[in-house]
Amino acid sequence: MEVDGTNALVVGGASGLGEATARMLHADGAAVVIADLNADKGEALAAELGDGVSFVEANVLEAE
């Protein structure tokens, strides 16, 4: 898969399939935003992956 520096929002990216997706997209050059309720895991993953990755604590299932 080639991404070539695009941006990606990974919902539920702090664990499971979301984490794997965040890792893959980051490895392919995407700027990744991880949106999840799990702040501890999300922040740790963003810090581990480094530049181009950020974390937003968000309940994506809650309608506003």
Long-range contacts (C-beta under 8 A, 24 or more apart in sequence): 1-28, 2-28, 3-28, 3-29, 3-30, 4-28, 4-29, 5-29, 5-30, 5-31, 6-30, 6-31, 7-31, 7-32, 7-33, 8-32, 8-33, 9-33, 9-35, 10-34, 10-35, 11-35, 11-36, 11-60, 12-36, 12-60, 13-42, 13-45, 14-38, 14-41, 14-42, 14-45, 14-55, 15-41, 19-45, 22-49, 22-53, 23-49, 26-52, 26-53, 35-60
